[in-house]
């Protein structure tokens, strides 16, 4: 089979999922699991994998699958830890993981709670507000900004940068693709320039923030290049925004949709962690992870050639009926719940403890304030419609009592 893979950043979502509701791809996933659980998309030039067992293998089998994805032109994110294999991945992860230990997370817990309370106070007394723009977006961005030691007053720019970098083209018209690529490249350059300036300031005047810690590690251990430091800051800002924002929003959406679950967690806040885990499974913030075939292999009698690209659909794997009983049911009491929302193996999401902590605090704080959550018929949620990988909402206007 000819390897003619497109630049994965420039693939319209319609190439991969067709013209489906961006907030309800699950019927399509179910159809693919039953009919073609492993198939080659000729238009996009890549493999697609839908079953839990196969997705798990693609994510954790470092002998046959790689995180290093060739791109036309080097982006900052392509130089980050998510686009590396061992031993480089091991060296850098050993440095940056020090800022996400259980001890560090415990130290951040009071501040995250404080931010959640401040945001909820700002909408206190309103009968309606937007969960995304008033709560689930600003909370993780403020946290990440403070962790990095950058001004959270830049929040609007952070959101614009982040939304652009996770978006996909709307179509394959040459003019549209050229414009999309131009905007994306400009955004990456702006974000990198922003962090270059911050890093220079931190080098001259170090603090206790994550960037200062990484600069010190770079100078003492010589494992982290300047470009890799910038790339990690870019990744943390984008991933820290998108993952946690959509996790919180998707959980609130699920609470509105499942009133019995709302009543259960409202009366027993100890169930909030289970709500978070089931949201991660049922409405995974990241729907797909990309890998490259390192050497020829097989999946369900399909021959995958070295160099070919594989789309591992974790959003489908987390709804696989072979892995989860009543997989289509939102069940916060599900045990076990071995979802793949944060990946698998050596590339398991570094920020997972932070995302879980933020979501637990945010949802607990919200539930303490409201007795009822609902949306008006003329004020429906607005899904993120232009991203292949990210699953969430642009707007979630809610009425409260």
Number of C-alpha atoms within 10 A of each C-alpha: 10 8 13 14 19 16 14 18 17 19 21 22 23 18 17 15 14 12 10 14 13 21 15 12 17 18 13 14 22 20 12 18 20 11 10 16 19 22 17 18 13 14 12 20 21 22 22 22 26 29 28 26 13 17 26 21 16 26 24 17 13 18 10 19 25 24 22 18 19 16 13 10 9 10 15 21 20 19 18 21 24 20 17 18 16 13 9 13 17 14 14 21 17 11 16 20 11 14 17 15 14 12 10 12 16 13 10 16 14 12 13 22 18 12 19 23 18 14 17 17 11 11 14 12 10 10 10 17 17 17 24 24 16 17 24 28 23 22 26 28 25 20 21 22 21 15 16 21 19 19 11 16 10 12 15 12 13 18 18 11 20 22 19 18 18 17 21 24 21 18 15 15 10 9 10 13 18 14 12 19 15 11 14 21 18 13 17 20 13 14 21 20 13 14 19 17 11 18 23 13 12 19 14 9 9 16 12 11 16 20 25 22 18 21 21 14 15 18 11 10 11 10 14 21 13 12 14 19 24 25 24 23 25 23 20 20 22 22 20 22 25 24 24 25 28 27 27 31 28 25 22 25 22 19 22 17 15 13 13 11 19 21 14 15 20 21 12 11 17 13 17 23 19 19 27 22 24 25 27 26 25 25 27 27 27 24 23 25 19 22 23 23 23 19 14 13 14 10 14 10 8 12 11 22 17 15 19 22 28 25 23 27 24 29 30 29 30 28 27 22 16 12 17 20 13 13 17 15 12 19 18 20 13 17 11 9 17 13 24 23 26 21 21 17 14 16 20 15 15 20 19 17 13 24 22 18 20 26 26 23 21 24 23 21 17 18 19 11 15 12 12 16 18 18 17 11 7 6 12 13 21 14 16 18 19 19 21 23 19 23 26 29 22 19 19 24 20 22 18 16 12
